[in-house]
Amino acid sequence: MDTAGENTAPNIRTGAENKLPTPPKPLVDWLAAAISNDFKPSDPIWACGDALLSALQISPNQVVRLAHEKLHSFPYQDVPIYWRRLFEEASLHVALKAMQGVMTNERIDHSQSSSSSQLDWISIVVETLDKAAIISGLPGREQLVHRLIDGLENVLYDSCNQDRRDQNEPYMKRRKIERAMMVPNREVLQFATHFFHKPKILHAIPAHSNLPFDQFQDHLLANRGSPTPLIIQDALVYWPALSDPSRSWSDPHYLLRKTLGGRRLVPVEFGRSYTDAGWGQRIITFREFMSNCLLRKCSEATTLSGWNVAAEEEPEQSERHSGATQCSANSEYQTSKRKINLTGYLAQHDLLSQIPSLRSDIAIPDYCYCATAATPQESESMSSSDEPLMNAWLGPGGTISPLHTDPYHNIFCQVVGSKYIRLYAPDQTSHLYPHGIDEQGVDMSNTSQIDLQPFISRDKGGPVDVPRGHDSENAASESPVAERFPLFEKAQYVEGLLGPGDCLYIPKGWWHYVESLSTSFSVSFWWN
């Protein structure tokens, strides 16, 4: 039973309440010199024309708006690179003008900010840069943006340390981190620790402890080049994200520090699964994502103003669910139609490229450099890559990835919390009823129509049950599964649990379902 104390949570602040120093002149001068209109002759931005390039320094906000319109005039894969470069370059000029305005006490132009005009200048600049990264992909200025973010981080934490010196406080590492995070009353933040019912493992994935490289190579080439899943325990103990307390990904304070007090923008999925009605995505601050969905406690003061739902279900302020909300697993809106469950999930996002300092906390597993045999599931559309594709997966307990396949081999690494995974071999595809082309023309044939969650046997000794998440308004969920998918009960599978330090090898083409049993942080490494 909830108590008032258990429903009171820290309200993470951005730093807008604290007085920040003005932007350092050396940083502003460096940026101004770096983005002067001295483009290389080979730079595709020249295709935008002299008029637009001349307007970059004079009216960068207008150029951003124009470039944004151009970017949305094409399917993303067909957008000419010069419009992406223009959006990127104009965003840098917007950031420069914001910093120059603070130095000269001018009013900051908030027209490109989706947030409150009360934000501090660092938040405004970070929002501008992250939008540029997410929307344009930073085709020409990636290293410059990373250096500028590093400079902002130095400004932020030098300010915090100076504040400490002004108060004659002794230097203490933990106090330094807590102060830098601007947590009121230095309250310790913790991820939600309650677990969902642990699934019973009936057909276990084979597991080995810290499997040597050569033995893993033999495993890949065994069975005529058709390898099977494998759990490798204790393979990541050397990662600082697991072994160094000062860089632990299980510490919310550290993650907030790496995201500039939670100012960084991240794309978050809301809804139980991307196959469910009402599922969507929204770009919000890392602070808001953590406060609403990941922390151990949530307060009545914590709002979901950054979340969004389908237009026809957007609640009025008076209709929102009142009182304390247990956000660690799900957040809810109460609408006039029905209650909407929102489960926030930062899924399949290249967070480590966005925040390179987090990238240094992990290492690519050597297993990713093993040779693999061609399989019948080889996708001709996928080319080989020298380096694995890395994606981050961060969310509360109860988040799922529905049963699907990927066109890569995968080393799936668990850093924080626990996950349950079930896998089916490619020869079971006929029993799993893949989707076809959806109403929007998207090929969903790599995703099963079957919702596995109700079919997982669970240990009822756990403190919290998994929300079934069925949509009673969905006609598909009302039909008996045995009638709609009669072959499913014959499908053969393996399953397992992953904890911190474990990694799972998922062969290319294998169907897999993933469910978080607690707040969980994972990294996938795709290679072929």
Secondary structure as GFF3:
##gff-version 3
##sequence-region A 1 528
A	DSSP	alpha_helix	25	34	.	.	.	ID=ss1
A	DSSP	three_ten_helix	44	48	.	.	.	ID=ss2
A	DSSP	alpha_helix	50	58	.	.	.	ID=ss3
A	DSSP	alpha_helix	60	71	.	.	.	ID=ss4
A	DSSP	three_ten_helix	76	78	.	.	.	ID=ss5
A	DSSP	alpha_helix	81	103	.	.	.	ID=ss6
A	DSSP	alpha_helix	121	136	.	.	.	ID=ss7
A	DSSP	alpha_helix	142	166	.	.	.	ID=ss8
A	DSSP	alpha_helix	173	180	.	.	.	ID=ss9
A	DSSP	three_ten_helix	184	186	.	.	.	ID=ss10
A	DSSP	beta_strand	207	209	.	.	.	ID=ss11
A	DSSP	alpha_helix	213	225	.	.	.	ID=ss12
A	DSSP	beta_strand	230	233	.	.	.	ID=ss13
A	DSSP	alpha_helix	240	243	.	.	.	ID=ss14
A	DSSP	three_ten_helix	245	247	.	.	.	ID=ss15
A	DSSP	alpha_helix	252	258	.	.	.	ID=ss16
A	DSSP	beta_strand	265	270	.	.	.	ID=ss17
A	DSSP	beta_strand	280	285	.	.	.	ID=ss18
A	DSSP	alpha_helix	286	289	.	.	.	ID=ss19
A	DSSP	pi_helix	290	294	.	.	.	ID=ss20
A	DSSP	three_ten_helix	311	313	.	.	.	ID=ss21
A	DSSP	three_ten_helix	317	319	.	.	.	ID=ss22
A	DSSP	beta_strand	331	334	.	.	.	ID=ss23
A	DSSP	beta_strand	339	342	.	.	.	ID=ss24
A	DSSP	beta_strand	344	349	.	.	.	ID=ss25
A	DSSP	alpha_helix	351	354	.	.	.	ID=ss26
A	DSSP	alpha_helix	356	359	.	.	.	ID=ss27
A	DSSP	three_ten_helix	366	369	.	.	.	ID=ss28
A	DSSP	beta_strand	389	395	.	.	.	ID=ss29
A	DSSP	beta_strand	400	404	.	.	.	ID=ss30
A	DSSP	beta_strand	409	416	.	.	.	ID=ss31
A	DSSP	beta_strand	419	424	.	.	.	ID=ss32
A	DSSP	three_ten_helix	426	431	.	.	.	ID=ss33
A	DSSP	three_ten_helix	453	455	.	.	.	ID=ss34
A	DSSP	alpha_helix	475	478	.	.	.	ID=ss35
A	DSSP	alpha_helix	481	484	.	.	.	ID=ss36
A	DSSP	three_ten_helix	488	490	.	.	.	ID=ss37
A	DSSP	beta_strand	494	498	.	.	.	ID=ss38
A	DSSP	beta_strand	503	506	.	.	.	ID=ss39
A	DSSP	beta_strand	511	516	.	.	.	ID=ss40
A	DSSP	beta_strand	520	527	.	.	.	ID=ss41
###
